[in-house]
Amino acid sequence: MLSGRARHWMLPLAAVLLVAATNDKKPDPATETEHVVAPGETLGGIANRANVPLVAIAEANGLAEPYVVKLGQKLIIPRQRVHVVKGGDTGFAIGFQYGVPFDLIAQANGIKPDATLKVGKRLIIPAVISNPKPIEIKEPAFRRPHDGAVLLGWRRRADGGGHEGLDFRVKDGDMVRAAASGTVIFAGKAPERFGNLVVIDHGNGWHTAYGHLEKVTVKKGETIRAGERIGLGGHSGEATGPELHFEIRQNGQPIDPAPRLGLKEGG
């Protein structure tokens, strides 16, 4: 039978052993955000146990096919967000909302970038961790991306449709400038009607988009300062003539750019 003094010391010891046992537990594959490759593991097996698409883990860690991993290698496990497709959703709008190019979203979900999106479909939104962090600005001071007249202003309907930006008149080859400093997260041909497109992340949920460009002159991941050239004006995509489609979004929600550019509301 233990003495009172012995029982007094056993309680703290039990607590220490309990903590030690807890600390020795292996990370839960379903919740871990970092994984150290163990003997015999493959990226496919790790992805299956983590319930995260293989391509998402590969993208987050800069891995190329055939996706070979090494013993002891630390892998970032990007936990996914999920978007449920609503009526009127497009790939471009979904990608813009989450700040992830839609071609990556399509790849993570095993669909084509131009696939028809069915209402109610659940889309995994991959975390693009490998990109540089954007310049952090609490609220960017936006400037005009072009000095041309406004062809079409902001039109927002109650059902969420309408025209979610401003269209500026441009000439083919005109310089299009970044409206604020940030990091390029998309630069190329959009799968939607906007043709050659640039999207810039300004930090803290702020994004701008520049569509219908003749040519994109920046690359994904590049840091851009306000006023720097990001492309040349044109009429790519479904533009009927030379124009620049410009949008501002905060946390995925479209905002009328006109007041922030010193223009009359609605353009």
GIVEN-V689158 format. One record per backbone hydrogen bond with DSSP energy under -0.5 kcal/mol. CO is the residue of the C=O (numbers start at 1). NH is the residue of the N-H. E is the energy in kcal/mol with one decimal. If there is no record, write none. Layout:
BEGIN
CO,NH,E
CO,NH,E
END
This chain:
BEGIN
3,7,-2.5
4,8,-2.1
5,9,-1.4
6,10,-1.9
7,11,-1.4
8,12,-0.7
9,13,-1.6
10,14,-2.6
11,15,-1.9
12,16,-2.3
13,17,-2.5
14,18,-2.2
15,19,-2.3
16,20,-2.5
17,21,-2.6
18,22,-2.2
19,23,-2.6
20,24,-1.4
22,25,-1.2
27,29,-0.6
28,31,-2.0
28,32,-2.4
33,77,-2.5
35,37,-0.6
35,75,-3.1
37,72,-2.7
38,41,-1.9
42,46,-2.3
43,47,-2.6
44,48,-2.2
45,49,-2.3
46,50,-2.3
47,51,-1.2
47,52,-1.9
53,56,-0.7
53,57,-1.7
54,58,-2.6
55,59,-2.4
56,60,-2.1
57,61,-1.4
58,62,-0.5
58,63,-2.7
59,62,-0.8
64,67,-2.4
67,43,-0.5
70,73,-2.2
73,37,-2.6
73,75,-0.5
75,35,-2.6
76,78,-0.7
77,79,-0.8
81,125,-3.3
83,85,-0.6
83,123,-3.3
85,120,-2.8
86,89,-2.1
90,94,-2.3
91,95,-2.7
92,96,-2.7
93,97,-2.2
94,98,-1.8
95,99,-1.0
95,100,-2.1
101,104,-1.2
101,105,-1.4
102,106,-3.2
103,107,-2.0
104,108,-2.4
105,109,-1.2
106,111,-2.5
107,110,-0.9
112,115,-2.2
116,118,-0.6
118,121,-2.1
121,85,-2.8
121,123,-0.6
123,83,-2.8
124,126,-0.7
125,81,-1.4
126,128,-0.6
127,129,-1.6
128,131,-0.6
135,137,-0.6
140,142,-0.9
145,177,-2.5
149,151,-0.6
149,169,-3.1
152,167,-2.6
155,157,-0.5
155,163,-2.5
157,160,-1.8
161,157,-2.2
162,164,-0.6
163,155,-2.7
163,165,-0.6
166,168,-0.5
166,246,-3.0
167,151,-3.3
167,152,-1.2
168,244,-2.2
171,174,-2.6
174,233,-3.2
176,230,-2.8
176,231,-1.2
178,227,-2.7
179,143,-1.7
182,224,-3.2
183,201,-3.2
184,221,-3.3
186,199,-2.4
188,190,-0.5
188,197,-3.6
192,195,-0.8
193,238,-3.0
194,212,-3.5
195,190,-3.1
196,213,-2.1
197,188,-2.4
198,210,-2.4
199,185,-2.6
199,186,-1.4
200,202,-0.6
200,208,-1.9
201,183,-2.6
202,137,-0.7
203,206,-1.7
205,251,-3.0
205,252,-0.6
206,202,-3.1
206,203,-0.5
207,249,-2.7
208,200,-2.5
209,247,-1.8
210,198,-1.7
211,245,-1.4
212,236,-0.9
213,196,-0.6
215,232,-2.7
219,222,-2.0
222,184,-2.6
224,182,-2.8
225,228,-2.2
228,178,-2.5
230,217,-1.9
230,218,-0.6
231,176,-2.5
232,214,-2.8
232,215,-1.2
233,173,-2.9
234,243,-2.4
236,239,-0.9
242,170,-1.0
243,234,-0.6
244,168,-2.6
244,246,-0.6
245,211,-3.0
246,166,-2.4
247,209,-1.9
248,255,-2.5
249,207,-2.5
250,253,-2.0
253,250,-2.5
255,248,-0.6
257,260,-0.5
257,261,-1.1
258,261,-1.3
258,263,-3.1
259,262,-1.0
264,267,-2.4
END
